[in-house]
């Protein structure tokens, strides 16, 4: 196994968190190891490289588990089986001894299905859990965990909630603890993700909770003040001030039953009127804030945090989250170059296909990489060009006319004029680099 890790030392010790994730040669993966001790671990790569699969292997600890699908195989005798690994490993070597025929006497005995080890997770407390997949005839399967530890945390999937408007018709007779508020909201997210109908949207559940916090928090001459409600009401607004963009001019939340309003420098509007991007931040903030209410050290997995966000918000999201929740460990899967290079203390793993079309994980040294989004798209995410395809074709056509001879000052000047006329003058450095490197490769140069 080609171990991929770092010598990073965490800022704090969280014995319930993760130390490393190791994957054997399984599915599309080569053997790899990811160091998960950093405050921020980022997994990036092209579609199909397995970012979400790796994140889900950790997210199982936070009540987020999806079924994986095996590959159907019909053998020479017409028996259909499902292959759960890849050609890189011996076909599912059994880790559980095969049990022979049961005796004909006595009660039936449960015989656990044979399994194969596909990796392991190591926790900060030193315990290691093996990741096992069952050998069977089912096309769907789940990864099993031996010695799975309880880890404090939260899994936020890539699907942000979009739902129809619902007005608050009632609020609870008492204010619920933060954990119950989170469970209620999270269950609505889960039900919609897995296709279950629910009479309430996640936004309605959030509005009910916020209205209850506003009403019960301060209390009045007839209602006893609720300290936890006040902490939720005030604390969530402090979190929003750190995460919402300054351009919004956010001042505070206001309870105006049956709605929750955002008071901003330019006026008030309901939370339902938030744009897709601001709503995504609002809901991320709500879930992580509620999770932090009773403990400040836990782990948050976020799949594609950039969804619905303008590039400026993609750029600021992770630094803002790390500032708002300084003792939280974040594990993120992303396509965004703005998220990839968002923190100098992050462990960034790029999943890349090799010559055999298998995926390996490479730990990047971001201090030695280009810091711009274009550099990240090219060097980390493997995008050959950030030009539109039509502009790239025009650039290549222009450049081809200047590659028939060694470059001269006159040729460079003419090339510059051609690129300027085509609106491609910004690509002049790349054009010169291509010409010079091409001439150096010629015999005798």
C-alpha positions in Angstrom: 0.0 0.0 0.0 1.2 3.5 -0.9 0.4 5.3 2.3 -0.8 8.8 1.9 -0.5 10.9 5.0 1.0 13.9 6.7 2.9 14.8 9.9 0.1 17.3 10.9 -0.4 17.7 14.6 -3.9 18.7 15.6 -4.6 21.9 17.5 -6.6 20.0 20.1 -7.3 16.4 21.2 -10.7 15.0 20.5 -10.7 11.3 21.6 -14.0 10.6 19.8 -12.7 11.8 16.4 -10.9 10.1 13.6 -7.2 9.6 13.0 -7.0 8.0 9.6 -9.0 6.2 6.9 -7.4 3.3 5.1 -8.8 1.8 1.9 -7.6 -1.5 0.3 -7.8 -2.0 -3.5 -11.6 -1.9 -3.7 -14.1 -0.7 -6.3 -12.3 2.0 -8.3 -9.7 2.7 -5.6 -6.1 1.8 -5.3 -4.8 1.2 -1.8 -4.7 4.6 0.0 -4.5 6.1 3.5 -6.0 9.5 4.4 -4.8 11.4 7.5 -7.9 12.9 9.1 -6.3 14.7 12.0 -6.3 18.2 10.5 -8.9 20.8 11.5 -10.0 20.6 7.8 -9.6 17.7 5.5 -10.5 18.3 1.8 -11.1 15.5 -0.7 -11.3 16.7 -4.3 -11.2 15.2 -7.8 -13.3 14.6 -10.9 -16.7 13.1 -10.9 -16.6 9.3 -10.4 -13.4 9.3 -8.4 -15.2 8.3 -5.2 -15.2 11.5 -3.1 -18.7 10.9 -1.7 -18.0 7.2 -1.1 -15.0 8.1 1.1 -16.9 10.7 3.0 -19.9 8.4 3.5 -17.6 5.8 5.1 -17.0 8.3 7.9 -20.5 9.7 7.8 -22.0 6.3 8.9 -21.0 7.4 12.4 -23.5 10.2 12.2 -26.5 8.2 11.1 -26.0 8.7 7.4 -25.7 5.5 5.5 -26.5 4.7 1.9 -26.6 1.4 0.1 -23.8 0.6 -2.3 -24.5 -1.3 -5.6 -22.5 -4.4 -6.7 -21.7 -5.4 -10.3 -23.8 -8.3 -11.6 -21.8 -11.2 -13.0 -23.3 -14.3 -14.8 -21.0 -17.3 -14.5 -20.7 -20.2 -16.9 -23.4 -22.2 -15.1 -25.9 -19.4 -15.3 -25.6 -18.3 -11.7 -25.9 -14.6 -11.1 -23.6 -13.1 -8.4 -22.6 -9.6 -7.6 -19.1 -8.5 -7.4 -18.5 -6.0 -4.6 -14.8 -5.2 -5.2 -12.5 -4.5 -8.2 -10.0 -6.5 -10.3 -7.2 -5.1 -8.1 -8.1 -7.5 -5.2 -8.5 -11.2 -5.1 -12.2 -11.8 -5.6 -13.5 -11.2 -2.1 -11.4 -13.5 0.0 -13.4 -14.6 3.0 -12.5 -13.2 6.4 -15.1 -15.5 8.0 -14.5 -19.3 7.8 -17.0 -21.0 5.5 -19.3 -23.2 7.7 -20.2 -26.7 6.4 -23.5 -28.4 6.4 -25.5 -27.9 9.6 -26.4 -31.1 11.5 -29.9 -32.3 10.9 -30.7 -32.3 14.6 -31.1 -29.3 17.0 -32.6 -25.9 16.4 -31.6 -23.8 13.4 -28.3 -21.9 13.8 -27.6 -18.4 12.5 -24.5 -18.5 10.3 -23.1 -15.0 9.6 -22.3 -14.5 5.9 -18.6 -14.4 5.0 -17.1 -10.9 4.6 -14.1 -9.3 3.0 -12.1 -6.4 4.5 -12.0 -3.4 2.3 -10.3 -1.0 4.7 -10.2 0.4 8.3 -10.8 3.5 10.3 -8.5 4.5 13.2 -9.9 6.7 16.0 -8.0 9.3 18.1 -8.4 6.9 21.1 -6.3 4.3 19.3 -9.1 1.9 18.5 -9.3 0.6 14.9 -12.4 -0.6 13.2 -12.2 -2.9 10.1 -14.5 -2.1 7.2 -16.1 -5.2 5.9 -18.4 -6.0 3.0 -20.6 -9.1 2.9 -20.3 -11.8 0.2 -23.8 -12.5 -1.0 -26.3 -12.6 -3.8 -27.7 -9.2 -3.2 -27.0 -6.2 -5.6 -27.2 -3.8 -2.7 -24.9 -3.9 0.3 -23.7 -1.9 3.2 -20.2 -1.7 4.8 -20.0 -3.3 8.2 -17.9 -1.9 11.0 -16.1 -4.0 13.6 -15.5 -2.2 17.0 -17.2 1.0 15.7 -16.8 3.8 18.2 -19.3 6.5 19.0 -18.1 9.8 17.4 -19.7 13.2 18.0 -20.6 14.8 14.7 -22.8 15.6 11.8 -23.1 14.6 8.1 -24.4 17.3 5.7 -25.2 15.8 2.3 -24.8 17.6 -1.1 -28.5 18.1 -1.6 -29.6 21.4 -0.2 -33.3 21.6 0.7 -35.6 23.4 -1.8 -39.2 23.4 -0.8 -42.5 25.2 -1.2 -43.5 28.0 1.2 -45.3 26.9 4.4 -46.6 29.3 7.0 -46.2 28.6 10.7 -49.6 27.7 12.1 -48.5 26.7 15.6 -45.5 26.6 18.0 -44.8 24.1 20.7 -46.0 24.6 24.3 -42.5 24.4 25.5 -39.0 25.0 24.1 -37.2 21.8 23.1 -33.5 21.2 23.8 -31.1 21.9 21.0 -30.6 18.2 20.3 -34.3 17.7 19.7 -34.5 20.8 17.5 -31.5 19.4 15.4 -33.1 15.9 15.2 -36.4 17.3 14.0 -34.7 19.4 11.3 -32.3 16.7 10.3 -35.0 14.1 10.0 -36.9 16.3 7.5 -33.7 16.6 5.5 -33.2 12.8 5.5 -36.8 12.0 4.7 -36.8 14.1 1.6 -33.3 12.9 0.5 -34.5 9.2 0.7 -37.9 10.0 -0.9 -40.2 9.9 2.1 -43.1 12.3 2.1 -43.5 14.6 5.0 -46.2 17.2 5.9 -43.6 19.7 7.0 -40.6 21.1 5.1 -37.3 21.5 6.8 -37.7 25.3 6.6 -41.0 25.2 8.4 -39.5 23.1 11.2 -36.7 25.7 11.5 -39.1 28.6 11.6 -41.2 26.9 14.3 -38.0 26.4 16.4 -36.9 30.0 15.9 -40.2 31.5 16.8 -40.3 29.4 20.0 -36.8 30.5 20.9 -37.8 34.2 20.4 -41.1 33.9 22.4 -39.8 31.8 25.3 -36.3 33.2 25.5 -36.8 36.6 27.2 -40.1 35.8 28.7 -42.4 38.5 30.1 -44.6 39.3 33.1 -46.6 36.2 32.5 -44.1 33.8 30.8 -41.1 32.5 32.6 -37.9 33.2 30.6 -36.2 30.1 29.2 -32.4 30.3 29.3 -31.8 27.7 26.7 -34.2 29.3 24.3 -32.4 32.7 24.7 -29.0 31.0 24.1 -30.3 29.5 20.9 -31.9 32.8 19.7 -28.8 34.9 20.5 -26.2 32.3 19.6 -27.6 31.5 16.2 -27.6 35.2 15.3 -23.9 35.5 16.3 -23.2 32.5 14.0 -25.1 34.2 11.1 -23.0 37.3 11.5 -19.9 35.3 10.9 -21.2 33.4 7.9 -23.5 35.6 6.0 -21.8 37.9 3.4 -21.1 41.5 4.6 -22.8 42.8 1.5 -26.2 41.6 2.9 -25.9 44.0 5.8 -27.4 41.5 8.2 -28.4 43.1 11.6 -30.6 40.6 13.4 -33.5 38.1 13.3 -36.9 39.3 14.2 -39.9 37.2 15.2 -43.0 38.4 13.4 -45.5 35.5 13.8 -46.1 33.6 11.7 -42.7 34.4 10.1 -39.1 34.9 10.9 -37.6 38.0 9.4 -34.0 39.0 8.6 -33.4 42.7 9.4 -30.8 44.1 7.0 -29.3 47.4 6.1 -31.6 47.6 3.1 -34.8 46.3 4.7 -36.5 43.3 6.1 -37.5 40.0 4.4 -38.6 36.5 5.4 -36.2 33.6 5.6 -38.3 32.0 2.9 -37.2 34.8 0.5 -33.5 33.9 0.9 -31.8 33.1 -2.3 -30.6 29.5 -2.9 -27.1 30.3 -1.8 -28.0 32.3 1.3 -30.5 29.6 2.3 -27.8 27.0 2.0 -25.6 28.9 4.4 -28.6 29.6 6.7 -29.3 25.9 7.0 -25.7 24.8 7.3 -25.3 27.3 10.1 -28.5 26.1 11.8 -27.4 22.5 11.9 -23.8 23.0 13.0 -24.8 25.6 15.6 -27.4 23.3 17.2 -24.8 20.5 17.2 -22.4 22.8 19.0 -24.9 23.8 21.7 -23.8 21.2 24.2 -20.3 20.4 23.0 -17.8 22.4 21.0 -15.5 19.5 19.8 -17.0 17.3 17.1 -16.7 16.4 13.5 -18.7 17.7 10.5 -18.7 16.0 7.1 -20.0 18.2 4.3 -20.5 16.9 0.8 -20.1 19.6 -1.8 -20.4 22.7 0.4 -20.2 24.9 -2.6 -23.6 24.0 -3.9 -25.8 27.1 -4.7 -23.0 29.4 -3.6 -21.5 32.3 -5.6 -17.7 32.0 -6.0 -17.2 34.8 -3.4 -19.2 32.7 -0.8 -17.3 29.5 -1.9 -14.1 31.3 -1.1 -15.2 32.5 2.4 -17.3 29.6 3.5 -14.7 27.2 5.1 -12.7 30.0 6.8 -15.9 31.4 8.2 -17.1 28.0 9.5 -13.7 27.4 11.1 -13.8 30.8 12.8 -17.4 30.3 14.0 -16.6 26.8 15.3 -12.9 26.7 16.1 -12.9 23.3 17.8 -14.9 21.5 15.1 -13.0 19.2 12.7 -14.3 19.5 9.1 -14.2 16.7 6.4 -15.2 18.1 3.0 -15.7 16.6 -0.5 -15.6 19.3 -3.1 -15.2 20.3 -6.8 -14.6 24.0 -6.0 -11.1 25.4 -6.4 -12.1 28.1 -3.9 -12.8 25.5 -1.3 -9.8 23.4 -2.2 -7.3 26.3 -1.4 -9.4 27.9 1.4 -7.1 27.1 4.3 -3.3 26.8 4.7 -3.7 24.3 7.6 -5.9 21.9 5.6 -5.0 18.4 4.4 -6.0 18.4 0.7 -6.3 15.0 -1.1 -6.7 14.9 -4.8 -8.3 11.7 -6.2 -6.8 11.0 -9.6 -7.0 8.2 -12.2 -3.8 6.4 -13.0 -2.8 4.7 -16.3 -4.8 1.6 -15.3 -7.9 3.8 -14.7 -7.9 3.2 -11.0 -8.0 6.0 -8.4 -5.2 7.0 -6.1 -5.1 9.7 -3.4 -2.3 12.3 -3.5 -1.7 14.6 -0.5 -1.0 18.1 -1.9 1.4 20.6 -0.6 -0.6 23.7 -1.2 2.3 25.9 -0.2 4.0 24.8 -3.4 1.0 25.1 -5.6 -0.4 28.1 -7.4 -2.9 30.0 -5.1 -5.3 31.2 -7.8 -8.5 29.4 -8.7 -7.2 28.9 -12.2 -4.0 27.2 -10.9 -6.1 24.9 -8.7 -8.4 24.0 -11.6 -5.5 23.1 -13.7 -3.0 21.6 -11.3 -5.3 20.0 -8.7 -8.6 19.2 -10.6 -6.9 18.4 -13.9 -8.7 20.9 -16.0 -6.6 21.4 -19.1 -7.8 24.9 -19.8 -10.2 27.3 -18.1 -11.1 28.9 -21.5 -14.4 28.2 -23.1 -14.1 25.4 -25.6 -14.7 27.8 -28.6 -12.0 30.1 -27.3 -9.6 27.3 -26.8 -10.1 26.2 -30.4 -9.4 29.7 -31.6 -6.3 30.0 -29.4 -4.9 26.7 -30.7 -5.5 27.8 -34.3 -3.6 31.0 -33.8 -0.8 29.3 -32.0 -0.4 26.6 -34.7 0.5 29.3 -37.2 3.6 30.3 -35.1 5.0 26.9 -34.3 6.7 26.3 -37.7 10.0 28.0 -36.8 12.0 29.0 -33.8 10.5 32.0 -32.0 12.0 35.4 -32.7 11.1 38.9 -31.2 9.2 39.7 -34.4 7.3 36.4 -34.2 6.4 37.1 -30.5 5.1 40.6 -31.5 3.0 39.2 -34.3 1.6 36.6 -32.0 0.7 39.2 -29.4 -1.2 41.2 -32.1 -3.1 38.1 -33.3 -4.2 37.2 -29.7 -5.2 40.8 -29.0 -7.4 40.9 -32.1 -9.1 37.6 -31.0 -9.7 38.9 -27.4 -7.2 36.3 -26.1 -4.4 38.6 -24.9 -4.6 37.2 -21.4 -3.3 33.9 -22.8 -0.1 35.4 -24.1 2.1 34.0 -21.2 0.8 30.5 -22.0 1.4 31.0 -25.8 5.0 32.1 -25.2 5.7 29.3 -22.8 4.3 26.8 -25.4 6.5 28.3 -28.2 9.7 28.3 -26.1 9.2 24.8 -24.8 8.4 23.5 -28.3 11.6 25.0 -29.7 13.7 23.5 -26.9 12.3 20.0 -27.7 13.4 20.2 -31.3 16.7 18.2 -32.2 19.8 20.3 -31.9 18.2 22.9 -29.6 
